[in-house]
Amino acid sequence: MLLVKQDSSVRSWLRGYIVVVVVVFSVHRYNNSVIQMRNSAESVRQLFRVADCHSRIVAEKPI
């Protein structure tokens, strides 16, 4: 009887833990997607800037 009660409490604790993890993960992903949507234009600009600098370096490098 004690073992069954302990097992059910462990199971409920595990279920609560899984719910907390899922909620935190989904909130984290939502925040990340919002931040990425804000930063995507800037990151694309930076990427083009880096590619432009890299192509200039390659073009200026003597063969």
C-alpha positions as CSV (number, residue, x, y, z in Angstrom):
1,M,0.0,0.0,0.0
2,L,2.8,2.4,0.9
3,L,4.7,1.5,-2.3
4,V,1.6,2.2,-4.4
5,K,1.1,5.6,-2.7
6,Q,4.7,6.5,-3.2
7,D,4.6,5.4,-6.8
8,S,1.5,7.6,-7.5
9,S,3.1,10.6,-5.8
10,V,6.3,10.1,-7.8
11,R,4.1,9.9,-11.0
12,S,2.2,13.0,-10.1
13,W,5.5,14.9,-9.3
14,L,6.9,13.7,-12.6
15,R,3.8,14.8,-14.5
16,G,4.0,18.2,-12.8
17,Y,7.7,18.5,-13.7
18,I,7.0,17.6,-17.3
19,V,4.2,20.2,-17.5
20,V,6.6,22.8,-16.1
21,V,9.3,21.9,-18.5
22,V,7.0,22.0,-21.5
23,V,5.5,25.4,-20.5
24,V,9.0,26.8,-19.9
25,F,10.2,25.4,-23.2
26,S,7.3,26.7,-25.2
27,V,7.6,30.2,-23.6
28,H,11.3,30.1,-24.3
29,R,10.7,29.2,-27.9
30,Y,8.0,31.9,-28.3
31,N,10.4,34.5,-26.9
32,N,13.2,33.3,-29.1
33,S,11.0,33.5,-32.2
34,V,9.9,37.1,-31.3
35,I,13.5,38.1,-30.8
36,Q,14.6,36.4,-34.0
37,M,11.8,38.2,-35.9
38,R,13.2,41.5,-34.6
39,N,16.8,40.6,-35.2
40,S,16.4,38.8,-38.6
41,A,16.5,42.0,-40.7
42,E,19.6,43.2,-38.8
43,S,21.3,39.8,-39.0
44,V,20.6,39.6,-42.7
45,R,22.2,43.0,-43.1
46,Q,25.2,41.9,-41.1
47,L,25.5,38.7,-43.2
48,F,25.5,40.8,-46.4
49,R,28.1,43.1,-44.8
50,V,30.3,40.2,-43.9
51,A,29.9,38.6,-47.4
52,D,30.7,42.0,-49.0
53,C,33.9,42.4,-46.9
54,H,34.9,38.8,-47.6
55,S,34.4,39.2,-51.3
56,R,36.5,42.5,-51.2
57,I,39.2,40.7,-49.3
58,V,39.2,37.8,-51.8
59,A,39.2,40.3,-54.8
60,E,42.1,42.4,-53.3
61,K,44.2,39.3,-52.5
62,P,46.9,38.9,-55.1
63,I,47.0,35.6,-56.9
